[in-house]
Amino acid sequence: MELKELKELKEAAINALIHHKKAALLVGGAGLAALGLGLGYKYLRKSEKVVRVGVVSQLLLHPLKSGRAVSVARAECHNLGLRLGELQDRHWLVVTEDGQMVTGRQEPRLVLVSLTCEGGQVCLNGPNMEELRFPFRQPDNPVTDCRVFSSDIQGRDCGDEASRWLTRYLGGEKTFRLVHFEHTMKARKPVEKEPLFPQSEQVAYPDIGPVMLLSESSVKDLSNKLDKAVTVERFRPNIVISDCEAFAEDSWEEIQIGGVRLQRVMSCGRCVFTTVDPETGIISRKEPLDTLKSYRQCQPSEKHIYKSAPLFGQLHVVKKTGILQVGDVVYKISR
């Protein structure tokens, strides 16, 4: 809080004591204690150091896990991740008939599938496929028990038409189904997979955390080491930052963007999914993962966390919800 506001608060307290002595005596220690706590909190907030570190250049939602990104100019930032209207990040999931998750690691062509919402309907699009539309709300459809990595979670089945569409598109012998996470369902706890996450944090279908942040400069730094440049879409971040040095985001423990406050939890350890080309749906199993492994390994003291996975991007939890917009200034917070 500003010094002027602190002064006004103190003056108000003094005036109250002068003009309402009886009331002040009655509330006594309790009132003064409350005032002291309030002033202490204001002082703590005032002691925060705020440094401009970048600008939001892109906001990306991935409504379907492993599906194509949806670029938006504005998004709500909730505890479960980014949202715009009915579109919520990683709230739809492809599963096998027994509820096991299916991602671009097993089915690379999933990265070409677009899931959007329009007029209370979900729209599925993919190469050489007719658009499929079905109702966003299907309360009579069964709720399916699913597995995301080793964690149990549920999803509302999106119906037989969506199942046939995905099964035909992926072209395998297996039957695939689409499920949707609803807000009344029990979310997963990231701490079950990664102990660095707070016990209270929850996610729907993301691998680990609700918000992943990456800078354009980091992607450019990697591209300069490759025969063929890569784009940020390959790494599936939610928030893309410009106007900063490569890997500057590694040191942002707490940041403010508009009214949103984010807390870094850990780096994002990368896997074979980074070798899926988001424009072709072809998996190479080589680059850019091999190059990342050559220069983005963790410190020896962190091997128990990341093992041999190279680090690229940062996972955050949401300390304060609010609105994010492209063009917002990013501030690093320190105390």
Order of alpha helices (4+ residues) and beta strands (2+ residues): alpha-alpha-beta-beta-beta-beta-beta-beta-beta-beta-beta-beta-beta-beta-alpha-beta-beta-alpha-beta-beta-beta-alpha-alpha-beta-beta-beta
